[in-house]
Amino acid sequence: MPRDTAEVVAALRYAREQGLPLSVRSGGHGLSGRSTNNGGVVIDLSAMNKVEVLDRQARLVRVEAGARWAQVAQALAPHGLAISSGDHGNVGVGGLATGGGVGWLVRHYGLTIDHIRAADVVLADGTVVRADPSLLWLIRGAGAGAGIVVAFEIEAIELRDVGYAQIAVQLDRDGDALRQWADYMATAPRELSTAVTLMPYGSSPAASITAVVADDSERRIRAAIEPLLGLGNGVLDSHAQIVPYPALVSTAHLHPNIGQQPNTTTNGLLTTMTATDAAAIAAMANGPVLVQMRSLGGAVNDVPASETAYAHRHQGTLVIASVFPPRRAERLDKAWRELAGRVDGAYVNFESRPDADAFTRIYPGETGDRVSRLWKQYDPEGIFSPMWTP
């Protein structure tokens, strides 16, 4: 548990000298399980968790990689600033800020990586560098194979209070309400970001919708949320309020992380949701699979696909599917099969099996070629990416 960059370097050198497996943990939780190992070295950055406003006028914030997003939100709130991050306060800064960052403000702010302006990195050979343009490109979306990022400089936004709503609706069996949700989100105000969790409910699934509006105007919040109340076969429950942004990633979320993640998760991106897509998603939700969706578009798609290692800049919806013990991965693969041929890309932070097949979905085409080339440049021995060999 290093307390500073020098101790990170010492731990890395020890692991290399002893020929031990190496894992890097930023202090939060991760689906792939790569942040722990058996018999090797885990560099746990959670003691390196400082959050500092470097320039209030420029909204530039320095965040150490071991912080968790609840701590970041709490530290920035007195300054009237916020950074869109994960959707849970226990998520670690390092893992999310090197993979993407699909958070509660995603359509308004974009991905977390879109606002990283600089990074301090320990490379595989123990060299400490300020990321040059090539390394910074790699860190923003494929940072797990680049080195150990110990701190980020991130541009925040002016934000204090947001609209927050929870809506539960009964869905039709063919999933038409899901298509309606996706169609609305494609044209909705960018201040609105939503997440949907599907669950069995009688003869057809129900959807729990979390809606966040990056605005403190009751009128604008109401206008953004009201169309969601018309989805499906009726509202089962709903409530809305105006809350400080840190309430969404609360310090109450913080808990010890022991490195055990027994679930199996995969995901895919949809440009638009067709009736066939919606029916496949609804069918999964009626089975043994937990299905979640996140709205994308908006500010995410303002960024050119070549600007970061996250290349998925035209899709509108992220679909995530998980199974939990005693169900095995085979059950997930069977349920996912119909949608697998329809999705367009995937997101690294919701993939629990980071293998060569996942690599091609997460880093397609020229992006994947560039990621592979840069990983080999900065980490020629594959210290950080043994599971990801394309």
Secondary structure by P-SEA (a helix, b strand, c coil): ccccaaaaaaaaaaaaaabbbbbbbcccccccccccccccccccccccbbbbbccccccbbbbcccccaaaaaaaaccccccccccccccccaaaaaaccccccccccccccccccccccccccccccccccaaaaaaacccccccccccccccccccccbbbbbbbbbbbcccaaaaaaaaaaaacccccccbbbbbbbcccbbbbbbbbbbccccaaaaaaacccccccccccccbbbbbbccccccccccbbbbcccccbbbbccccccccaaaaaaaaaaaaccbbbbbbbbccccccccccccccccccccbbbbbbccccccaaaaaaaacccccccccccccccccccaaaaaaaccaaaaaaaaaaaaaacccccccccccc
